[in-house]
Amino acid sequence: MEEDDYQIGEMQNCSYYGTDDVIGKVFLIGIFATLIAVTSIIFNTFYTIVFIRNPSLRRSGLFYFGVIAVIDIIMGINYIAVMVVPVYMDYYLYLPLWHIFLSYFRIVMAESNMAMFASMLMIVLATTERFLKTFDGKAISVCRKFLERNRYGVSAFCIFLACAYKYVIYYELDVDHHPHCTDFMEYEIIAGPYAMDPNYRFYFMFLLRNTLDRILPFLVLLTMNIMIVKAVKEDERQKLQKESVVSNGKSVNVKSHRRNVKDATRALISLVSIYLLSQSLQVFLTVWETINRSSLEDGFPTMYSYLNDIVSIFTLLASCLRFPIYFCCNRLIHTASVDTLHGMRITCLMGNSKKPQEYSPIHGIPNSLECGGAGDGGSKMSLSSPESISKPSAVYDEKLQEWRL
């Protein structure tokens, strides 16, 4: 009799907390966010192809953006696996999909956090290298040469660091089995052993993660980009003064100055905006959860649910927009992408099996800039196209390990 009462009590405790407002989430996550994820995968897959086909990109500071593109592909796939699958699973109430989801979601959650942290580190590395190229000094020169000569090693170390830092996500989640329950109620996702410790939850999950993952990188990126823009403005001002002296009072070309400053400013605004977009709401929610989580869960349950979904979508949107932004403001990537697309189209339409020529970064734009706005002066060289048309191009400087115009 007592065993029967126990089983009845267990059955009464059976519950399944699926997707809130599943109809609305189908449109927000199942359709809208899925389109963003697929677009992100397509964009970053294309840039990965550009990165592979053009060794010159791998020998410059743009190497980090090739690594970011690969990471963003992983993030797009992980989003579909972790966020989109549960929505359709709850919409169609498909039980086998629930069991499949439980088998991989802890691994994918840990992997997604590793990818996001590694992507942030790559952005910081790329900005740091541009920062070191903008200023002079003995210590700066040593650091710049070290980064230029060890891009592969430094990137590999950062990825390893991200994996070592984020692997604990796997132990912050767990699955509880209720043998007396049936269907979706038989298994429940709960907090793991690490997340059950209040000290770990506050000091590591809240303080350390919000500082290292969001606040500190944002301040570092903001500071470096502001200094880069100021340095570009000062450099352009000095160049204009020299041009004015040489030209003996004749009119100078201020369009180049305005274009250079505009490129640098646009790069700064884009970078900071993406970071703010993908991280600020998460910081706000985390602080609110720490101060008074019950006010969110009990007072605004629907809003809280949608805000958590929007946080994930913002991160995904940042991955999707990253390549178009750098495509627009970085002429090296722009030209390489156009040339790669043209070569792929010819190969597909005409079945041309000829090995494509290595990318020549700049065609006919002598004052091209990388994002960050630092223009590099240099020599020109003529390359003959298949149609025997001579075009000015950039020259790769082995000493500085970057393209000079």
C-alpha positions in Angstrom: 0.0 0.0 0.0 2.8 2.4 0.9 4.6 1.6 -2.4 1.4 2.4 -4.4 1.0 5.7 -2.5 4.7 6.5 -3.3 4.1 5.8 -7.0 1.0 7.9 -7.1 2.9 10.7 -5.4 5.7 10.4 -8.0 3.2 10.5 -10.8 1.6 13.7 -9.4 5.1 15.3 -9.4 5.6 14.6 -13.1 5.8 17.7 -15.2 7.4 19.0 -18.4 8.3 22.6 -18.9 8.5 22.9 -22.7 8.7 26.0 -24.9 6.6 28.9 -23.6 4.2 30.4 -26.1 5.2 27.8 -28.6 3.3 29.5 -31.5 5.1 32.8 -31.0 8.5 31.0 -30.7 7.9 29.1 -33.9 7.9 32.5 -35.7 10.7 34.1 -33.7 13.1 31.1 -33.4 11.8 28.5 -35.8 11.5 30.9 -38.8 13.2 34.2 -38.1 16.2 33.0 -36.2 16.6 30.0 -38.4 16.9 32.2 -41.4 19.6 34.2 -39.6 21.5 31.1 -38.7 21.3 29.7 -42.2 22.4 33.1 -43.6 25.3 33.2 -41.2 26.4 29.7 -42.2 26.3 30.6 -45.9 28.2 33.9 -45.4 30.9 32.4 -43.2 31.2 29.3 -45.4 31.8 31.6 -48.4 34.4 33.6 -46.5 36.1 30.4 -45.4 36.4 29.5 -49.1 37.8 33.0 -49.8 40.2 32.5 -47.0 41.4 29.1 -48.3 41.7 30.1 -51.9 43.8 33.2 -51.1 47.0 32.5 -49.2 47.7 36.2 -49.1 44.9 36.7 -46.6 46.4 34.1 -44.3 49.7 36.0 -44.3 48.2 39.2 -43.0 46.3 40.4 -40.0 43.1 39.2 -41.7 44.1 35.7 -40.7 42.0 36.1 -37.5 38.9 36.8 -39.5 39.2 33.5 -41.3 39.4 31.7 -38.0 36.3 33.7 -36.8 34.4 32.6 -39.9 35.0 28.9 -39.1 33.9 29.5 -35.5 30.8 31.3 -36.7 29.8 28.4 -38.9 30.0 26.2 -35.8 27.9 28.7 -33.8 25.2 28.7 -36.5 24.9 24.9 -36.5 24.9 24.8 -32.7 22.1 27.4 -32.6 19.9 25.2 -34.8 20.7 22.2 -32.6 20.1 23.8 -29.2 17.4 26.5 -29.9 15.5 25.6 -33.1 15.1 21.8 -32.5 13.3 22.2 -29.1 10.8 24.6 -30.6 9.7 22.3 -33.4 9.9 19.3 -31.0 7.4 21.0 -28.7 5.2 22.3 -31.5 4.8 18.8 -33.0 5.2 17.0 -29.7 7.6 14.5 -31.3 9.0 12.4 -28.4 11.9 10.7 -30.2 13.4 14.1 -31.0 13.3 14.9 -27.2 15.4 11.8 -26.5 17.9 12.8 -29.2 18.1 16.3 -27.9 18.9 15.1 -24.4 21.7 13.0 -25.7 23.7 15.9 -27.1 22.5 19.2 -25.6 25.1 19.4 -22.8 28.0 18.9 -25.2 26.6 21.4 -27.7 26.0 24.0 -25.0 29.6 23.7 -23.8 30.8 23.8 -27.4 28.7 26.9 -28.2 30.1 28.8 -25.2 33.7 27.8 -26.2 33.0 29.0 -29.7 31.6 32.4 -28.6 34.5 33.0 -26.2 37.1 32.0 -28.9 35.4 34.3 -31.4 35.7 37.2 -29.0 39.4 36.5 -28.4 40.0 36.4 -32.2 38.4 39.9 -32.5 40.6 41.2 -29.7 43.7 39.7 -31.4 42.8 41.3 -34.8 42.2 44.7 -33.2 45.4 44.4 -31.1 47.5 43.7 -34.2 46.0 46.7 -36.0 46.6 48.8 -32.9 50.2 47.8 -32.7 50.7 48.7 -36.4 49.2 52.1 -35.8 51.7 53.2 -33.1 55.5 53.2 -32.8 57.8 52.3 -30.0 60.3 49.7 -29.0 58.0 47.6 -26.8 55.2 48.0 -29.4 57.5 46.8 -32.2 58.5 43.7 -30.2 54.9 42.8 -29.5 53.9 43.5 -33.1 56.6 41.2 -34.5 55.8 38.5 -32.0 52.1 38.5 -33.1 52.9 38.6 -36.8 55.3 35.7 -36.6 53.1 33.6 -34.3 49.6 34.1 -35.5 48.9 30.4 -35.8 50.3 29.6 -32.4 48.6 32.5 -30.6 45.3 31.6 -32.2 45.6 27.9 -31.3 46.5 28.9 -27.7 43.4 31.2 -27.5 41.1 28.4 -28.8 42.6 26.0 -26.2 42.1 28.7 -23.5 38.5 29.1 -24.5 37.9 25.3 -24.4 39.6 25.0 -20.9 37.6 28.0 -19.6 34.2 26.9 -20.9 34.3 23.1 -20.5 32.6 23.5 -17.1 29.4 24.4 -18.9 28.9 20.6 -19.4 28.8 20.1 -15.6 26.5 23.1 -14.9 23.6 21.2 -16.6 22.2 17.8 -15.9 19.3 15.5 -16.8 17.1 14.0 -14.1 15.3 10.7 -14.8 11.8 10.1 -13.4 11.2 6.4 -14.0 7.6 6.6 -12.8 6.7 9.3 -15.4 5.9 8.9 -19.0 6.5 10.6 -22.4 8.2 14.0 -22.1 7.9 14.0 -18.3 10.2 11.0 -17.9 13.3 13.3 -18.2 13.9 16.8 -16.9 16.8 19.2 -17.5 18.1 20.6 -14.2 21.0 22.5 -12.8 24.2 20.4 -12.7 26.4 19.8 -9.6 28.5 22.9 -10.3 25.6 25.2 -10.6 24.1 24.0 -7.4 26.9 25.6 -5.4 25.9 29.2 -4.5 29.5 30.4 -4.3 30.4 28.9 -7.7 27.2 30.4 -9.1 27.9 33.9 -7.9 31.7 34.2 -8.1 32.4 32.2 -11.2 29.1 32.2 -13.2 28.2 35.8 -12.5 31.3 37.9 -11.5 34.1 36.2 -13.5 32.1 35.5 -16.6 30.5 38.9 -16.9 33.9 40.5 -16.4 36.0 38.3 -18.8 33.3 37.6 -21.4 31.6 40.9 -21.7 32.8 44.0 -19.8 36.6 43.7 -20.1 36.6 42.8 -23.9 34.2 45.6 -24.6 36.3 48.2 -22.8 39.5 47.0 -24.4 38.0 47.0 -27.9 36.4 50.4 -27.4 39.7 52.0 -26.1 41.9 50.5 -28.8 39.6 51.6 -31.6 39.2 55.1 -30.3 43.0 55.4 -30.1 43.3 54.0 -33.7 40.8 56.5 -35.1 42.6 59.4 -33.3 45.9 58.2 -34.7 44.5 58.0 -38.2 43.1 61.5 -38.0 46.4 62.9 -36.8 48.3 61.0 -39.5 46.0 62.3 -42.2 46.3 65.8 -40.9 50.1 65.7 -41.1 49.9 64.3 -44.6 47.6 67.1 -45.7 50.0 69.7 -44.2 52.9 68.1 -46.1 50.9 68.1 -49.3 50.0 71.7 -48.8 53.7 72.7 -48.4 54.7 70.7 -51.4 51.9 72.0 -53.6 52.8 75.6 -52.7 49.3 76.6 -51.8 47.6 74.6 -54.5 44.4 72.7 -53.7 44.9 69.3 -52.1 42.8 66.2 -52.4 40.7 66.3 -49.2 38.4 63.5 -50.5 41.0 60.9 -49.7 41.3 62.3 -46.1 37.6 62.2 -45.6 37.3 58.7 -47.0 40.1 57.4 -44.8 38.6 58.9 -41.6 35.1 57.7 -42.7 36.4 54.1 -43.2 38.1 54.1 -39.8 35.1 55.6 -38.0 32.7 53.2 -39.7 34.9 50.3 -38.6 34.9 51.5 -35.0 31.1 52.1 -34.9 30.4 48.7 -36.5 32.6 46.8 -34.2 31.4 48.5 -31.0 27.7 48.3 -32.1 28.0 44.5 -32.8 29.5 43.9 -29.4 27.0 46.1 -27.7 24.1 44.4 -29.5 25.2 40.9 -28.6 26.3 41.5 -25.0 24.6 44.5 -23.3 21.2 42.8 -23.0 22.8 39.7 -21.6 24.7 41.7 -18.9 21.4 43.5 -18.0 19.5 40.3 -17.6 22.3 38.7 -15.6 22.5 41.6 -13.1 18.7 41.5 -12.8 18.7 37.7 -12.2 21.3 38.1 -9.5 19.5 40.9 -7.7 16.0 39.5 -7.9 15.4 36.6 -10.2 11.9 35.9 -8.9 10.7 39.3 -10.0 11.5 38.3 -13.6 10.2 34.7 -13.4 7.1 35.5 -11.5 6.4 39.1 -12.4 7.3 39.1 -16.2 7.5 35.4 -17.2 6.6 36.0 -20.9 8.9 39.0 -21.3 11.7 37.1 -19.5 11.3 34.1 -21.8 11.4 36.3 -24.9 14.4 38.4 -23.7 16.4 35.2 -23.2 15.7 34.2 -26.7 16.5 37.6 -28.1 19.9 37.5 -26.3 20.8 34.3 -28.3 19.4 35.9 -31.5 21.6 39.0 -31.0 24.7 36.8 -30.7 23.7 34.9 -33.8 23.0 38.2 -35.6 26.4 39.5 -34.8 27.9 36.4 -36.4 25.7 36.8 -39.5 26.6 40.5 -39.9 30.3 40.2 -39.3 31.3 39.2 -42.8 29.1 41.8 -44.6 30.5 44.6 -42.4 34.1 43.7 -43.1 33.2 43.1 -46.7 32.0 46.7 -47.0 34.8 48.4 -45.0 37.8 46.3 -45.8 38.8 46.5 -49.4 41.2 43.6 -49.3 38.3 41.2 -48.2 36.0 42.9 -50.7 38.2 42.4 -53.7 39.2 38.9 -52.7 35.5 37.9 -52.2 34.5 39.4 -55.6 37.3 37.6 -57.3 36.5 34.3 -55.6 32.8 34.6 -56.5 33.7 35.4 -60.1 36.0 32.4 -60.2 33.4 30.1 -58.7 30.8 31.3 -61.2 33.1 30.7 -64.2 33.9 27.2 -62.8 30.3 26.3 -62.3 28.9 27.7 -65.6 31.8 26.8 -67.9 33.2 23.8 -66.1 36.7 25.4 -66.1 39.1 23.1 -64.3 42.0 25.5 -64.5 43.5 26.2 -61.1 42.6 29.8 -60.1 45.4 32.3 -59.8 46.3 33.5 -56.3 44.4 36.6 -55.3 45.8 40.0 -56.1 44.3 42.1 -53.2 43.8 45.5 -54.8 42.9 46.4 -58.4 43.1 50.1 -59.2 42.6 51.5 -55.6 45.9 53.0 -54.6 44.7 54.3 -51.3 42.9 51.2 -49.9 42.7 50.6 -46.2 42.2 47.8 -43.8 39.5 48.2 -41.2 40.9 50.4 -38.5 41.7 53.1 -41.1 45.5 52.9 -41.2 46.6 53.5 -44.8 49.9 52.0 -45.9 52.0 53.8 -48.4 54.1 51.7 -50.8 54.9 50.8 -54.3 52.7 49.5 -57.2 53.2 46.7 -59.5 51.5 45.7 -62.7 50.0 42.2 -63.1 48.7 40.9 -66.4 45.2 39.5 -66.4 44.2 36.6 -68.6 43.0 39.3 -71.1 46.6 40.9 -70.9 45.3 44.0 -69.2 47.7 45.5 -66.8 46.3 46.4 -63.4 47.9 48.0 -60.4 48.2 45.7 -57.4 49.4 45.5 -53.8 52.8 44.2 -52.9 53.3 41.8 -49.9 55.9 43.1 -47.5 57.6 40.0 -46.0 59.3 42.1 -43.3 56.1 43.7 -42.0 54.0 40.7 -43.0 51.2 42.7 -44.6 50.1 44.0 -48.0 51.5 47.4 -48.9 50.1 49.6 -51.7 
